[in-house]
Each structure stands twice: as C-alpha cells, then as structure tokens.
Amino acid sequence: MEFILLATSFSFLLFTIFSGAEVSATVFTLQNSCTYTVWPGTLSGNAGPVLGEGGFALLPGASVQFVAMPGWSGRFWARTGCTFDEFGNGKCVTGDCGGTLKCNGGGDPPVSLAEFTIAGGVSNSDKDFYDVSLVDGYNVGIGIKPTSGAGDCQYAGCITDLNINCPVELRVVDGSGKVVACKSACDAFNVSEFCCTGEHATPTTCAPTQFSVMFKAACPSAYSYAYDDASSTFTCSGSDYMITFCPTGY
C-alpha cells in the first residue's frame, strides 16, 4: 500500500518568490521498508512549519511526501510498537513523543534520527546539511539518499540492525523480552565521558568510547557520538531526499 501526503499550506508551495528571486522547495519522501508499521515523528527547528502535523502512521511499503521551504531545519524518526486511541492518545514502545500521535517535541531515546538543515539562500549553490544520528541511541535502521542536486550528495545512514548485537547493558526489551532498541552509552550510564559534558565537553576531551566505536563500525556514515562530525555530516545543493526506514541497501 502506498499513499502520498503533501503539505497544503501556502508556506509549503513548491515554488515561491524569496527576496525577488524564484527558489525551489525541498521534497522529503519517507519510505517504510520495514515489515511492520512505523509511526514517524517530525520535529521542526527555528519555529519552522511542522511537517505531517508532527506524527502519523506509515504502513509497510507505504511512502509519504512533505515539502519544506528554504531555510527549514528539523528531524525525522520512526516510532515502533505504538497504540493510539481515536483521539491520538497512546504510547509507543520506542521513540515515543509525549504519548500522542502528533508529536510536539522530540522522540524519547533510544531513537535513530534523520536530521536536516536546508539551505536558506536564493541560489541552489547554497548547501543543505544532513546526517543520520545514533547519538541518542538506535531503534530502527534509517537512511538518507539525495535524489537530485549537485555536490558531494552522499548516502547517509545505518543499514545494520544494531539491536541484534546490542551489548546487554544497552538493551531495551519489550514485554516479550525482544530487543527493540539499543541505548547510547550516555543514556545508559549518564557520565560526562560518554555524554561529552563537563570536563569532556569539547572535541579534544570527548573521545570515542568502546560503545561508540561499535556503533561506528556497524554504521560508518552515521553519527556515533557527539563529536563524530568529520565522517557523519554530509552536504548537497538543490536536492530532494528519500528517507528510508529499515533500508536494505544504499
């Protein structure tokens, strides 16, 4: 089953006049390649428009599209094991955002994140920045693929299922004992060395740990800890993006 959902408000028109020049918007396509339903959550930064009203259900094999104007920033993630009533109240086993279908905040860790800052200038030579982050842990594989544009435009993501080999001390299990998420070391132990806080709050004092190294080895193009910028932040100009949950390849 596949459906397309387009933002309809004026601020999401594909083309608009910005400072006297025509600039194109960015189209995000979210694809559920998992064998189960996920409930994507969305969060917008800088008081930008909230895409998809913050959250919705996405059946296996389904896709959905959103349009964001230049300058938009935000994140997407997958919630799993959700149950909501007719009013949109409920709970998710992973990635929950306040017990509501339509998130008004970020997802509870551990959660895999797709993060974007879309170029805000009038020229497509301005760069978008994007990444997949496991800094808040991992629940579902996620990938970002630029579908057009110019520049480096590399694939970013985590294809490996980290739940399979998650260390015992980082595991999150559901009621049946199945591992459904893998915590970050910061979330599990809450110490400055793992959280890059306090005396470890700079790139020179916060080094990779045995846990972040494990995440990085499994998912080389994803953020494994807070200062993992060099190999985890990507740029592209004038592109649309495919965001896939449970990707099976690049």
N, C-alpha and C positions, 0 to 999 in steps of 0.2 A: 504494500500500500504506500502511495506517495502523495503528498499534498504540498502545496506551496502557499506560504503565508507572507504577504507583503505589507509593510508598514504603509498606512494610508494618510497620515497627517501631512500637512504641507511641508514640514521640515524634512520629510523623507523623500521628496521628489528626486528622481534620478538626476535631473539637471537643474541648476539654479544659477542665478546671477550673483556673483560674490565679488564685491569691490570692483564692479564694472566688467568682470570677465566671466566667461562661462566655465564652470568647473564640474566635473563628474563626481557622483557619489560612489560609495563602495558597496558592493553587494556581498553579503555573507551568506553562504549556503551551509546549513547544518545538516549533516547526514548521519543517520543512526545505522551503523553496520553491526551493532550488537545483536545477539539472538534474543534479546529481551527489550522491553520498553525502558527508555530512559526519560527523565524529566529535566531537560536542560534548564539551567538558571542563567540569567543575564544580569549584569551589573554595569552601569554606565558611570564614567568619571566626569569630573568638572561640570556637574549638574546637567549633563547631556541627556538627550532623549533615551528613555528605557526601551530597549528592543524587545518585542514579544511580550510586552506587559510584565516582564520580569521572570516569567516561567510558564511552562506548558508541557504537555506530554508529547513524546515522539516515538511512534511505534517502530518495531524492527523493519528496516528497509525504507523507512519514510525519510523525507527531507523537507526542509523549510528554508525560506529565504527572507532576509531582512536587508534593508537599505539604510546606510548611515552616511551622513553628510561629512564633508571635510572637517577635520578637527575632532571627530568623535574618538573617544577612548573608552575602553571597558574590557570586560572579560566574559567568557562563557565557560560553563562546566556542566557535567552530567550528574544528576541525582539518580539514585537507584533504590529499589525496594520501597517505592512511595505508595501511600494510600491517602486519598483526599475525599472529603465528602462533597456534596453538591454546592457547598459554599466556598470550596477551595481550601478548607482547613484540613490539616492532617500532619503526616510525618514521613520522612524519608530515612532509610537505613544509612545512606551515605549522602553527603553534600547538602543536607537539609539547610533551609534558609528561613528559620523562624516559624516553622510549622505551617507554611502557607504555600499554595501553588504558585502564586505570583510573588516572586522574591522582592523584597525591598532592602536587601543587603546581600552580603557575600555568603558563600556556602561554607558550612561548618567543615573544618578539616577532620580527617584527611580527604583531600579532593584534588584532582588534576585540573589545571586551569589552562585555557587558551586566552592570551592577553594581547591587546592591540592598542596602538596609538596611531590613528590615521592622519596623514599629512594634512595640515590646515591651510596651506598656501593656495594660490590661484594657478600654480603650474604643476603638472604631473612629474616634474623633475624633483619635487619635494618627496621625501621618503616616508613610507609607513614603517613603523616598528612593530614587530610581533614576536611572540615566544610561547612555548609550552612550558609551564612551570610545575615542578614537583616539590617546590619549597614548602607547600602546605600538605605534602604527602601525595598519595596516589589512591584513586578508587577505580578509574576506568581509563583504558588506553584512549589517547586523543592525538589527532594530527592536524596540522595546518598546511594546506597546499595552495600557494598562489596560482590563480587560474588565468592570469594575464599579467600585463605590466612589464616594467623594464628594471634592470639592475640585477642584483645577486639572486633575489627571489627564491631562496632555498626552501625545501620542505623542512618543517619543524615538527617534532612530535615524539611520542612514546608508543611504539607498536608492541613491545614486550609486555606481557601480563605480569606485573610485579607482584600481584597477590599470590602467585604460585610459589615463589621462593622468598616471600617476605619473612624476615627474621621474627622469631617468636615474640620478642619484646616489642615489636612494632605492629603486630597483627591486630586488626579489628574483625571480629566474627559476628555473624548474625545468630538468630535464635537456634539455628540448626548446627552451629559450630563451623559453618563455612567461612573462610577468609574472604571478606568483601572489600577490604581496604588495607592500605599499608601506611602507617603513620610516618611523618618525618621524625628525625631524632629530636628536633626541638619540641615537637608536640608530645613526644613520648617521655622525655626526660626533663624538659624545661630548665636547661642550664645554658649559661651565656656562650659557652664554647660551641654548642650546637645551634643556638639561636642567633649568633652574631650580634650579641648585645653586650652592654657593659664594656669590659676591657677587650672584648672581642668584636667591637662594633665597626671595625674598618677592614678593608680588603687585605691588609697586611697582617692583621691579627686574627682573622677568621679564616682558617684553612679548611680544606675538605676533610671530612671525617670518614671513618670506615663505612658509615651508613650512606653518606652522600656519594662516596666512590662507588658503592654498589648500585645506586640509582643511575649514576653516570655511565657505568659500564653497560647497563641494560638499555639505557635510552640516551645515547651520546648527544643528541641535538636538543635535549630538554634541560631546563634549569634543575640542578640537583641540590643547590643550596644558595643562599642569598647573594653571594658574590661570584657566581658562576657565569658572568656576563660574556666573556670572550667567545665562548663556543655555543652560546644559547640564545642570543638576541640576533634577530635577522631583520633585513630591510628589503623593501621592494617599492617601486613607484607606480602609481596608477593601476593597481591590481584589484581584482576581486579575490575572495578567499573561500576555499572549501574547508570546513571544519568537520572532521570525521570522528565519531565516537566508535571505539573498537576497530581502528584501522587494521588492515591485514597486509598493507604494503605502502610504499612511498608513492 
